[in-house]
Amino acid sequence: MKLALRAEGISPSPTLAIDTQAKAMKAEGIEVINFSAGEPDFGTPEHIKEAAVKALSEGYTRYTPVAGIPELRQAVCDSFKKRGLEYEVADIVVSCGAKHSLYNAMQVLLNEGDEVILSAPYWVSYYEQVKLAGGKPVVINTDDSTGFKLTPAVLEENITPRTKLLILNSPCNPTGAVYSREELEKLAEVILKHDLMVISDEIYGALLYDGLEHVSIASLGPEMKEHTIVVDGVSKTYAMTGWRIGYTAAPRNITKAMTDLQSHSTSNPTAVAQKAAVAALVESQEPVELMRQQFEKRRNRMLSGLRSLPGINCSQPGGAFYVFPNIGGLFGRKFRGQVLNNSTDVATVLLKEFHVAVVPGIAFGSDPFMRMSYATSMEQIEAGLERLKAFTDELE
Ligand SMILES: Cc1ncc(COP(=O)(O)O)c(C=O)c1O
Protein backbone atom coordinates (compact mmCIF):
# COMPACT_ATOMS: atom_id res chain seq x y z
CA MET A 1 0.00 0.00 0.00
CA LYS A 2 1.35 3.39 -0.97
CA LEU A 3 1.63 5.83 1.91
CA ALA A 4 0.02 9.25 1.96
CA LEU A 5 2.23 12.02 0.56
CA ARG A 6 2.11 13.57 4.03
CA ALA A 7 3.82 10.52 5.53
CA GLU A 8 6.34 10.17 2.72
CA GLY A 9 7.57 13.70 3.35
CA ILE A 10 8.46 13.16 7.03
CA SER A 11 12.15 13.06 7.95
CA PRO A 12 12.78 11.08 11.13
CA SER A 13 14.27 13.00 14.06
CA PRO A 14 18.09 12.97 13.59
CA THR A 15 18.69 13.63 17.28
CA LEU A 16 16.66 10.61 18.32
CA ALA A 17 18.40 8.54 15.62
CA ILE A 18 21.87 9.33 17.01
CA ASP A 19 20.71 8.74 20.57
CA THR A 20 19.33 5.35 19.49
CA GLN A 21 22.61 4.47 17.73
CA ALA A 22 24.63 5.46 20.84
CA LYS A 23 22.34 3.37 23.07
CA ALA A 24 22.65 0.38 20.70
CA MET A 25 26.47 0.63 20.86
CA LYS A 26 26.25 0.78 24.67
CA ALA A 27 24.07 -2.34 24.65
CA GLU A 28 26.87 -4.10 22.69
CA GLY A 29 29.21 -3.31 25.57
CA ILE A 30 30.95 -0.31 23.96
CA GLU A 31 31.64 2.53 26.39
CA VAL A 32 29.96 5.38 24.57
CA ILE A 33 30.01 8.92 25.93
CA ASN A 34 26.61 10.21 24.92
CA PHE A 35 26.45 13.98 24.35
CA SER A 36 23.46 13.63 22.03
CA ALA A 37 20.61 13.28 24.49
CA GLY A 38 18.05 16.03 24.93
CA GLU A 39 16.98 15.09 28.42
CA PRO A 40 18.22 15.67 31.96
CA ASP A 41 20.23 12.77 33.38
CA PHE A 42 18.68 13.42 36.82
CA GLY A 43 15.79 11.31 38.07
CA THR A 44 12.39 12.91 38.64
CA PRO A 45 12.42 14.39 42.18
CA GLU A 46 11.02 12.03 44.83
CA HIS A 47 8.06 14.17 45.95
CA ILE A 48 6.77 14.25 42.34
CA LYS A 49 6.97 10.46 42.02
CA GLU A 50 5.25 10.11 45.40
CA ALA A 51 2.37 12.31 44.19
CA ALA A 52 1.91 9.96 41.24
CA VAL A 53 2.00 6.86 43.46
CA LYS A 54 -0.59 8.44 45.77
CA ALA A 55 -2.83 9.33 42.82
CA LEU A 56 -2.61 5.77 41.52
CA SER A 57 -3.37 4.20 44.89
CA GLU A 58 -6.38 6.51 45.17
CA GLY A 59 -7.64 5.14 41.86
CA TYR A 60 -6.84 8.16 39.74
CA THR A 61 -6.98 6.17 36.54
CA ARG A 62 -9.85 7.55 34.47
CA TYR A 63 -10.30 9.98 31.61
CA THR A 64 -9.89 13.61 32.65
CA PRO A 65 -11.18 16.76 30.94
CA VAL A 66 -9.62 17.01 27.46
CA ALA A 67 -7.65 20.19 28.21
CA GLY A 68 -6.35 18.81 31.51
CA ILE A 69 -7.54 18.83 35.12
CA PRO A 70 -8.44 22.32 36.41
CA GLU A 71 -5.99 21.87 39.31
CA LEU A 72 -3.08 21.48 36.88
CA ARG A 73 -4.25 24.28 34.59
CA GLN A 74 -4.46 26.55 37.65
CA ALA A 75 -0.93 25.50 38.66
CA VAL A 76 0.26 26.38 35.14
CA CYS A 77 -1.37 29.83 35.44
CA ASP A 78 0.35 30.36 38.79
CA SER A 79 3.74 29.34 37.41
CA PHE A 80 3.29 31.60 34.37
CA LYS A 81 2.37 34.48 36.70
CA LYS A 82 5.90 34.30 38.13
CA ARG A 83 7.21 35.28 34.69
CA GLY A 84 4.75 38.15 34.32
CA LEU A 85 2.11 36.24 32.35
CA GLU A 86 -1.53 36.64 33.38
CA TYR A 87 -3.69 33.75 32.18
CA GLU A 88 -6.86 32.05 33.36
CA VAL A 89 -7.60 28.32 33.51
CA ALA A 90 -9.68 28.64 30.32
CA ASP A 91 -6.57 29.80 28.40
CA ILE A 92 -4.58 26.64 29.14
CA VAL A 93 -4.48 23.31 27.30
CA VAL A 94 -2.41 20.49 28.78
CA SER A 95 -1.13 17.99 26.21
CA CYS A 96 1.13 14.93 25.99
CA GLY A 97 4.40 16.87 26.08
CA ALA A 98 5.34 20.28 24.67
CA LYS A 99 5.99 18.54 21.36
CA HIS A 100 2.32 17.64 21.25
CA SER A 101 1.35 21.19 22.28
CA LEU A 102 3.40 22.53 19.37
CA TYR A 103 1.83 20.04 17.01
CA ASN A 104 -1.69 21.06 18.07
CA ALA A 105 -0.82 24.75 17.69
CA MET A 106 0.50 24.33 14.13
CA GLN A 107 -2.49 22.19 13.14
CA VAL A 108 -5.03 24.78 14.22
CA LEU A 109 -3.13 27.83 12.92
CA LEU A 110 -1.82 26.92 9.49
CA ASN A 111 -3.48 26.72 6.10
CA GLU A 112 -1.87 25.15 3.03
CA GLY A 113 1.01 27.36 1.90
CA ASP A 114 1.14 29.64 4.96
CA GLU A 115 4.72 30.68 5.59
CA VAL A 116 6.32 30.09 8.96
CA ILE A 117 9.58 31.78 9.88
CA LEU A 118 12.15 29.68 11.72
CA SER A 119 15.60 30.88 12.60
CA ALA A 120 18.33 28.29 12.04
CA PRO A 121 19.76 26.58 13.98
CA TYR A 122 16.28 25.37 14.92
CA TRP A 123 14.90 22.48 16.90
CA VAL A 124 14.32 19.68 14.41
CA SER A 125 10.62 19.05 15.03
CA TYR A 126 9.50 22.61 14.17
CA TYR A 127 10.40 22.10 10.54
CA GLU A 128 8.56 18.79 10.23
CA GLN A 129 5.53 19.97 12.18
CA VAL A 130 5.13 23.03 9.95
CA LYS A 131 5.22 20.79 6.87
CA LEU A 132 2.75 18.32 8.42
CA ALA A 133 0.30 21.19 8.94
CA GLY A 134 0.63 22.21 5.26
CA GLY A 135 2.77 25.25 6.05
CA LYS A 136 5.96 26.31 4.32
CA PRO A 137 9.02 26.67 6.57
CA VAL A 138 11.04 29.81 5.76
CA VAL A 139 14.44 29.43 7.34
CA ILE A 140 16.53 32.45 8.32
CA ASN A 141 20.13 31.54 9.05
CA THR A 142 21.85 32.94 12.11
CA ASP A 143 25.31 32.16 13.43
CA ASP A 144 27.61 32.83 16.35
CA SER A 145 28.41 36.35 15.03
CA THR A 146 24.93 37.53 16.21
CA GLY A 147 24.76 35.13 19.16
CA PHE A 148 22.46 32.94 17.02
CA LYS A 149 19.68 35.51 17.33
CA LEU A 150 17.20 36.86 14.86
CA THR A 151 17.40 40.62 14.35
CA PRO A 152 14.31 42.76 13.61
CA ALA A 153 15.72 43.91 10.24
CA VAL A 154 16.37 40.37 9.00
CA LEU A 155 12.98 39.23 10.30
CA GLU A 156 11.23 42.01 8.40
CA GLU A 157 13.12 41.26 5.16
CA ASN A 158 11.74 37.72 5.23
CA ILE A 159 8.09 38.61 5.79
CA THR A 160 5.79 38.21 2.78
CA PRO A 161 2.00 38.51 2.44
CA ARG A 162 1.88 34.72 3.12
CA THR A 163 3.77 34.89 6.43
CA LYS A 164 1.52 33.82 9.28
CA LEU A 165 3.74 32.66 12.08
CA LEU A 166 7.14 33.05 13.71
CA ILE A 167 8.56 30.36 15.98
CA LEU A 168 10.73 31.69 18.78
CA ASN A 169 12.66 29.45 21.16
CA SER A 170 14.41 31.14 24.06
CA PRO A 171 16.48 29.64 25.64
CA CYS A 172 17.19 27.85 22.40
CA ASN A 173 17.79 24.22 21.57
CA PRO A 174 20.43 23.71 20.08
CA THR A 175 22.37 26.95 20.72
CA GLY A 176 21.42 27.89 24.28
CA ALA A 177 20.86 31.48 23.06
CA VAL A 178 18.66 33.64 25.27
CA TYR A 179 16.82 36.72 23.99
CA SER A 180 16.91 39.78 26.26
CA ARG A 181 13.86 41.93 26.97
CA GLU A 182 15.18 44.69 24.65
CA GLU A 183 15.74 42.23 21.81
CA LEU A 184 12.24 40.83 22.21
CA GLU A 185 10.72 44.32 22.31
CA LYS A 186 12.34 45.14 18.97
CA LEU A 187 11.13 41.88 17.42
CA ALA A 188 7.64 42.51 18.85
CA GLU A 189 7.39 45.82 16.96
CA VAL A 190 7.92 43.98 13.65
CA ILE A 191 5.59 41.12 14.64
CA LEU A 192 2.74 43.48 15.51
CA LYS A 193 3.31 45.72 12.48
CA HIS A 194 2.81 42.68 10.23
CA ASP A 195 0.13 41.04 12.38
CA LEU A 196 2.04 37.74 12.78
CA MET A 197 1.36 35.06 15.35
CA VAL A 198 4.24 33.81 17.47
CA ILE A 199 4.75 30.41 19.00
CA SER A 200 7.05 31.07 21.93
CA ASP A 201 8.62 27.78 22.99
CA GLU A 202 9.81 28.39 26.55
CA ILE A 203 10.51 24.80 27.56
CA TYR A 204 14.03 25.74 28.80
CA GLY A 205 12.83 28.94 30.52
CA ALA A 206 13.92 27.74 33.98
CA LEU A 207 17.43 26.72 32.88
CA LEU A 208 19.32 30.01 32.72
CA TYR A 209 22.88 30.83 33.74
CA ASP A 210 25.07 33.85 34.52
CA GLY A 211 22.13 35.50 36.33
CA LEU A 212 20.16 35.91 33.08
CA GLU A 213 16.43 36.58 33.30
CA HIS A 214 13.83 34.64 31.28
CA VAL A 215 11.49 36.98 29.43
CA SER A 216 8.40 35.73 27.64
CA ILE A 217 7.49 37.77 24.57
CA ALA A 218 3.84 37.42 25.63
CA SER A 219 4.61 39.44 28.76
CA LEU A 220 5.47 42.55 26.74
CA GLY A 221 1.89 43.85 26.64
CA PRO A 222 -1.72 42.89 25.93
CA GLU A 223 -1.34 43.16 22.16
CA MET A 224 1.70 40.87 22.08
CA LYS A 225 -0.11 38.44 24.40
CA GLU A 226 -2.97 38.25 21.86
CA HIS A 227 -0.41 37.37 19.18
CA THR A 228 1.39 34.64 21.13
CA ILE A 229 0.97 31.00 21.99
CA VAL A 230 3.25 30.25 24.92
CA VAL A 231 4.47 26.64 25.03
CA ASP A 232 6.07 25.07 28.08
CA GLY A 233 6.07 21.78 29.98
CA VAL A 234 7.59 19.83 32.83
CA SER A 235 10.05 17.66 30.85
CA LYS A 236 13.25 19.69 31.11
CA THR A 237 12.64 21.75 34.26
CA TYR A 238 11.62 18.85 36.49
CA ALA A 239 13.45 15.96 34.80
CA MET A 240 10.11 14.53 33.68
CA THR A 241 10.67 13.73 30.01
CA GLY A 242 8.90 10.36 30.16
CA TRP A 243 5.78 11.67 31.87
CA ARG A 244 4.70 13.54 28.72
CA ILE A 245 3.14 16.72 30.05
CA GLY A 246 3.33 19.97 28.11
CA TYR A 247 0.98 22.94 27.92
CA THR A 248 0.02 26.11 26.10
CA ALA A 249 -1.38 29.47 27.08
CA ALA A 250 -3.08 31.16 24.15
CA PRO A 251 -5.94 33.38 23.02
CA ARG A 252 -9.35 31.77 23.65
CA ASN A 253 -10.28 30.86 20.07
CA ILE A 254 -6.93 29.06 19.60
CA THR A 255 -7.28 27.32 22.96
CA LYS A 256 -10.75 26.11 22.00
CA ALA A 257 -9.56 24.84 18.60
CA MET A 258 -6.59 22.99 20.16
CA THR A 259 -8.91 21.42 22.75
CA ASP A 260 -11.32 20.27 20.03
CA LEU A 261 -8.43 18.86 18.00
CA GLN A 262 -7.01 17.05 21.03
CA SER A 263 -10.46 15.62 21.83
CA HIS A 264 -10.17 13.62 18.59
CA SER A 265 -6.54 12.54 18.96
CA THR A 266 -5.28 11.75 22.46
CA SER A 267 -8.31 12.86 24.51
CA ASN A 268 -6.62 13.92 27.73
CA PRO A 269 -2.97 13.59 28.77
CA THR A 270 -2.35 10.69 31.20
CA ALA A 271 -4.30 11.24 34.40
CA VAL A 272 -1.59 10.18 36.84
CA ALA A 273 1.07 12.23 35.02
CA GLN A 274 -1.13 15.29 35.41
CA LYS A 275 -1.21 14.74 39.17
CA ALA A 276 2.58 14.44 39.19
CA ALA A 277 2.85 17.68 37.20
CA VAL A 278 0.70 19.47 39.79
CA ALA A 279 3.19 18.41 42.49
CA ALA A 280 6.07 19.56 40.28
CA LEU A 281 4.64 23.03 39.74
CA VAL A 282 3.10 23.66 43.16
CA GLU A 283 5.56 22.13 45.62
CA SER A 284 9.18 23.04 46.44
CA GLN A 285 11.23 24.42 43.53
CA GLU A 286 14.48 23.61 45.34
CA PRO A 287 15.26 20.51 43.21
CA VAL A 288 15.00 22.69 40.11
CA GLU A 289 17.55 25.14 41.48
CA LEU A 290 19.91 22.30 42.46
CA MET A 291 19.73 20.81 38.96
CA ARG A 292 20.20 24.25 37.40
CA GLN A 293 23.37 24.79 39.45
CA GLN A 294 24.74 21.43 38.33
CA PHE A 295 24.01 22.27 34.70
CA GLU A 296 25.80 25.61 35.04
CA LYS A 297 28.94 23.93 36.44
CA ARG A 298 28.90 21.37 33.64
CA ARG A 299 28.38 24.07 31.02
CA ASN A 300 31.43 25.92 32.33
CA ARG A 301 33.57 22.78 32.23
CA MET A 302 32.37 21.92 28.74
CA LEU A 303 33.16 25.45 27.55
CA SER A 304 36.67 25.56 28.99
CA GLY A 305 37.43 22.10 27.58
CA LEU A 306 36.15 22.87 24.09
CA ARG A 307 37.81 26.27 23.94
CA SER A 308 41.20 24.66 24.59
CA LEU A 309 40.91 22.52 21.45
CA PRO A 310 42.46 23.82 18.22
CA GLY A 311 39.96 24.43 15.38
CA ILE A 312 36.97 24.60 17.73
CA ASN A 313 35.33 27.86 18.85
CA CYS A 314 32.50 27.88 21.31
CA SER A 315 30.25 30.82 22.16
CA GLN A 316 28.79 30.93 25.65
CA PRO A 317 25.21 29.63 25.81
CA GLY A 318 23.04 31.44 28.37
CA GLY A 319 20.50 28.66 28.91
CA ALA A 320 19.19 25.14 28.19
CA PHE A 321 21.73 22.28 28.46
CA TYR A 322 23.59 22.36 25.15
CA VAL A 323 26.78 23.85 23.75
CA PHE A 324 26.95 24.48 20.03
CA PRO A 325 30.64 24.77 19.10
CA ASN A 326 31.75 26.03 15.71
CA ILE A 327 33.81 23.23 14.16
CA GLY A 328 34.38 24.94 10.79
CA GLY A 329 38.12 25.05 11.65
CA LEU A 330 38.25 21.24 11.36
CA PHE A 331 36.81 21.11 7.85
CA GLY A 332 39.35 20.32 5.15
CA ARG A 333 41.63 18.53 7.63
CA LYS A 334 42.28 14.81 7.45
CA PHE A 335 41.57 12.03 9.94
CA ARG A 336 43.51 8.83 9.09
CA GLY A 337 43.61 9.91 5.45
CA GLN A 338 39.93 10.89 5.19
CA VAL A 339 39.09 14.56 4.61
CA LEU A 340 36.49 15.97 7.01
CA ASN A 341 34.11 17.98 4.85
CA ASN A 342 31.18 18.71 7.11
CA SER A 343 29.60 18.21 10.52
CA THR A 344 28.29 14.76 9.57
CA ASP A 345 31.86 13.60 8.80
CA VAL A 346 33.05 14.89 12.19
CA ALA A 347 30.12 13.32 14.09
CA THR A 348 30.63 10.00 12.29
CA VAL A 349 34.35 9.80 13.14
CA LEU A 350 33.65 10.81 16.74
CA LEU A 351 31.05 8.09 17.17
CA LYS A 352 32.78 5.28 15.26
CA GLU A 353 36.41 5.86 16.29
CA PHE A 354 36.17 7.63 19.66
CA HIS A 355 32.74 6.45 20.84
CA VAL A 356 31.54 9.98 21.49
CA ALA A 357 27.99 10.77 20.33
CA VAL A 358 27.30 14.36 19.20
CA VAL A 359 24.63 15.70 16.85
CA PRO A 360 25.94 17.24 13.61
CA GLY A 361 24.85 20.88 13.19
CA ILE A 362 23.34 20.12 9.80
CA ALA A 363 20.49 18.36 11.64
CA PHE A 364 19.51 21.82 12.91
CA GLY A 365 20.11 23.53 9.56
CA SER A 366 23.62 24.85 10.46
CA ASP A 367 26.60 22.96 9.13
CA PRO A 368 29.81 24.25 10.65
CA PHE A 369 28.56 23.33 14.13
CA MET A 370 27.77 20.36 16.34
CA ARG A 371 25.49 20.07 19.35
CA MET A 372 26.70 18.59 22.59
CA SER A 373 24.36 18.11 25.51
CA TYR A 374 25.85 18.49 28.98
CA ALA A 375 22.88 16.76 30.60
CA THR A 376 25.31 14.07 31.66
CA SER A 377 27.65 13.57 34.60
CA MET A 378 30.84 15.56 35.13
CA GLU A 379 32.83 12.28 34.84
CA GLN A 380 31.33 11.66 31.40
CA ILE A 381 32.09 15.25 30.40
CA GLU A 382 35.74 14.89 31.48
CA ALA A 383 36.10 11.58 29.65
CA GLY A 384 34.38 12.96 26.54
CA LEU A 385 36.63 16.02 26.45
CA GLU A 386 39.70 13.77 26.65
CA ARG A 387 38.47 11.76 23.69
CA LEU A 388 37.80 14.98 21.74
CA LYS A 389 41.35 16.06 22.45
CA ALA A 390 42.67 12.73 21.21
CA PHE A 391 40.63 13.30 18.02
CA THR A 392 41.89 16.84 17.36
CA ASP A 393 45.48 15.76 18.19
CA GLU A 394 45.30 13.13 15.48
CA LEU A 395 44.13 15.46 12.71
CA GLU A 396 46.54 16.12 9.89
C1 LIG B 1 12.99 23.26 22.01
C2 LIG B 1 12.16 22.12 22.46
N1 LIG B 1 10.83 22.25 22.46
C3 LIG B 1 10.02 21.25 22.85
C4 LIG B 1 10.54 20.04 23.24
C5 LIG B 1 9.58 18.94 23.61
O1 LIG B 1 9.54 18.64 24.94
P1 LIG B 1 8.49 17.61 25.53
O2 LIG B 1 7.65 17.11 24.42
O3 LIG B 1 9.28 16.54 26.19
O4 LIG B 1 7.67 18.38 26.52
C6 LIG B 1 11.92 19.84 23.26
C7 LIG B 1 12.49 18.53 23.62
O5 LIG B 1 13.55 18.14 23.21
C8 LIG B 1 12.75 20.91 22.86
O6 LIG B 1 14.08 20.79 22.87
The ligand as an SDF file (V2000), in Angstrom:
LIG
                    3D

 16 16  0  0  0  0  0  0  0  0999 V2000
   12.9930   23.2570   22.0100 C   0  0  0  0  0  0  0  0  0  0  0  0
   12.1580   22.1160   22.4590 C   0  0  0  0  0  0  0  0  0  0  0  0
   10.8290   22.2550   22.4580 N   0  0  0  0  0  0  0  0  0  0  0  0
   10.0200   21.2520   22.8510 C   0  0  0  0  0  0  0  0  0  0  0  0
   10.5390   20.0390   23.2420 C   0  0  0  0  0  0  0  0  0  0  0  0
    9.5800   18.9410   23.6110 C   0  0  0  0  0  0  0  0  0  0  0  0
    9.5390   18.6450   24.9390 O   0  0  0  0  0  0  0  0  0  0  0  0
    8.4920   17.6070   25.5320 P   0  0  0  0  0  0  0  0  0  0  0  0
    7.6480   17.1070   24.4230 O   0  0  0  0  0  0  0  0  0  0  0  0
    9.2810   16.5450   26.1920 O   0  0  0  0  0  0  0  0  0  0  0  0
    7.6670   18.3850   26.5240 O   0  0  0  0  0  0  0  0  0  0  0  0
   11.9160   19.8400   23.2590 C   0  0  0  0  0  0  0  0  0  0  0  0
   12.4890   18.5320   23.6170 C   0  0  0  0  0  0  0  0  0  0  0  0
   13.5540   18.1400   23.2120 O   0  0  0  0  0  0  0  0  0  0  0  0
   12.7520   20.9120   22.8600 C   0  0  0  0  0  0  0  0  0  0  0  0
   14.0820   20.7860   22.8720 O   0  0  0  0  0  0  0  0  0  0  0  0
  1  2  1  0
  2  3  1  0
  2 15  2  0
  3  4  2  0
  4  5  1  0
  5  6  1  0
  5 12  2  0
  6  7  1  0
  7  8  1  0
  8  9  2  0
  8 10  1  0
  8 11  1  0
 12 13  1  0
 12 15  1  0
 13 14  2  0
 15 16  1  0
M  END
$$$$
